[in-house]
Each structure stands twice: as C-alpha cells, then as structure tokens.
Amino acid sequence: MKHLVFIASVLMFAGISCIHPNTSKQHEGYAEGYPTGYLQWHKLGGLIKRGMEFRRLYANNMAFQRTGKEFPVGTVLVKEELSIIPRKVGERPGSAFRLSVMRKVGQMKSSQQGWSFEAYDPNTKKKISADKLDTSGCYLCHIQQAANDMVFSRIK
C-alpha cells in the first residue's frame, strides 16, 4: 500500500510539473525577461574588478552544449554588475545594481550576430529602458569577439 501511495504521489507531481507554466526552459532563463535563477547557473571565473565596479559572470547549461564555434540558441549569459565598497585595506563587492544579459536567439530574430542584449534592474527585475541604457554599445564591444561567437569568456 505504501508503494502505491508513493507511486501515485510521484505521478501526480509529474503531472503538475508538466502543466506548470514555468517550463524548464523558462526556468533556465531561455525565455525573454529577467533571468530568474541565474545565481544557480555556472559561475564563470571569479570576481572581476572593472573600472568602478565588480562583475560576476554566469552561464546557463545551454552555453556548455556548444559543439562547434557557435553557441546554441537558448544560451544565456549574465553579467552581474556590483558596486564597490571601500575598506581600510582593499575593497569588497557591494550589491548588484545591474544585470546585463546576452541571449542567443538565432539569426532570424537578431541582426546582432544572433544575440540579443538587454539589461535589468536586479531590485525591481524590470528591463532598463533604452533611454537609460543603450545596449547597442554592448553589441559594438562584443563584435570584437566575433571569432568566439561574440563571447569574451572561454566556456568549455
């Protein structure tokens, strides 16, 4: 009887998860919008200091499924931008003030070598509008890495 209850519970849970609107692709950050769950993704390297900020880089599982030169559609890369807090000796990272997001969307959806570039406020999880941040600058910088499918980090 215990086995029957366990099997019924597993089947019911599986059925609920199949109809839940948060599909694994959305959970992985493939869907448009704020990259929910990115902190559980692969962290690329350590903390990086660049100018007046610290950065942490994250990649979803799709980024590691690259078989050739190009990343597969569905790859999502997140650059978490953090404030710098001065200390008596050195500095430490503060809170995140922006998430810059690169999504591999394919050539049909993008004129930017198959990538889309967006930025989000990590506190409100809302997209930062073009009048506050021009993401075309992201593309103009990343085009320098055209030989590595627009990505600066070495993945895999």
C-alpha positions, 0 to 999 in steps of 0.5 A: 500500500505504501508503494502505491501511495508513493507511486501515485504521489510521484505521478501526480507531481509529474503531472503538475510539473508538466502543466506548470507554466514555468517550463524548464526552459523558462526556468533556465532563463531561455525565455525573454525577461529577467533571468530568474535563477541565474545565481544557480547557473555556472559561475564563470571565473571569479570576481572581476574588478572593472573600472568602478565596479565588480562583475560576476559572470554566469552561464546557463547549461545551454552555453556548455552544449556548444559543439562547434564555434557557435553557441546554441540558441537558448544560451544565456549569459549574465553579467552581474554588475556590483558596486564597490565598497571601500575598506581600510585595506582593499575593497569588497563587492557591494550589491548588484545594481545591474544585470546585463544579459546576452541571449542567443536567439538565432539569426532570424530574430537578431541582426546582432550576430544572433544575440540579443542584449538587454539589461535589468534592474536586479531590485525591481527585475524590470528591463532598463529602458533604452533611454537609460541604457543603450545596449547597442554599445554592448553589441559594438564591444562584443563584435570584437569577439566575433571569432568566439561567437561574440563571447569574451569568456572561454566556456568549455 
